[in-house]
Amino acid sequence: MKILFVGSEQQQMAGIVLALARMGHEAEMYAKPMEEIENQEEEERAVELYLKGMAPDFILSNVFIREVARASNRLGIKYAVWCMDSPSFPAWVPEADYDNCYVFYFDYREYERRKKQGQRNGYHMPLAADLAQSGQLVITDEEIGRYACDMSFVGSMYTNNMYDRAVEALSPAVREAVSAIIERGAFLWDGQDRLQVSEELLAAVRRDCPSIFDFPCDMPDDYFFQTCYVARKMTNVERLLMMELLAQRFDVRLYTWDTEKAPEGIRRFPAVSAADGALKVFHASRINLNITLRSILSGVPARIFDVMSVGGFVLSNWQEEIPELFAEDEEIVTYRTPEELLDKADYYLRHEDRRLRIAMNGYRKVKECYTWEKQLEKIISVLFPKH
């Protein structure tokens, strides 16, 4: 098949193009990342002209792009989007309901919500790892020594979250209500959605700061506020305090951006990506910590697949979909409370053989079930059932 991939600078997924090529497809990447689209009408015409010249069997991207959706719809070309964020805000637009558009969500609850709204071509598709890239990993003894630690976390602290940027415009009553939601829901990972906001709170937010709801998608106000504002603030609180708590007992490293606030006692290092060191961190760390962004209600984030792809041990907060993808305590270890996290971190740091066995089991599961190639084949089978 001939496939066009439209990429994103924020989510570097060039490996998808290589995976498609390994599968025997003729795949190429659109020259302009979606972040560089400025003039929508001009870009839409450029995409349409490109599609006419290439005549692909379908288009694939990891972020929904309205210009691509409109141009492909006019030409009758199928457009598949495998969303890597949850919620995937760009996909909450009318164009996502075009007959030629197929949207794959890795978080089942987001998929379910969109289905209840009437989205016809919405599907659930867990994420995967780039095993080809992981298989090329070369890490020296010197690098093992450099990256080795009891525990590491690679990711954002959400210091610069949207709630904190808007908080000065919100009344004390609204701040107290949001704080109460966070106090009730933070540090509990049992599958319950504790982010719901009341109509009364929404009305107060609209009065205090109506610009909050000037967002370019069709997402309901309550879902937008709870996932974009409350969830990110809750994640900020959880990650800061959990990392600080862990640092009191273990050798913990944080790999994050310079703009992020580091918790007390944490050894901080520059941010790393899969292309510049993240896989080495995952391989060398005795425990790789996952604290899922709270807007991901049920799904398994990419971090877990990436860690497992290099034989890293994952200690993650419990997510509803984890038991569906991995065997707990055999391929992954989970916690539901801070106390359970501390206990399990201590246990697996003292039981090296058990930790290494679980790490290798996780690697085997990803290799057997969750590679780019295997998940992409499922996506293609949805687009072309007789493929």
Buried (B, 14 or more C-beta within 10 A) or exposed (E): BEBBBBBBEEBBBEBBBBBBEBBEBEBBBBEBBBEEBEEEEEBBEBBBEBBEEBEBBBBBBBBBBBBBBBBBBEBEBBBBBBBBBBBBBBBBBEBBBBEBBBBBBBBBBBBBBBBEEEBEBBBBBBBBBBBBBBEEBEBEEEBEEBBBBBBBBBBBBBBBBBBBEBBEEBEEEBBEBBEEBBEEBBBBBEBEEBBEBEEEBBEBBBEBBEEBEEBEBEBEBBBBBBBBBBBBBBBBBBBBBBBBBBBEEBBBBBBBEEEBEBBEEBEEBEBBEBEEBBBBBBBBBBBBBBBBBBBBBBBBBBBBBBBBBBBBBBBBBBBBBBEEBBEEEEBBBBBBBBEBBBEBBEEBBEEEEBBBBBBBBBBEBBBEEBBBBBBBEEBBEBBEEEE
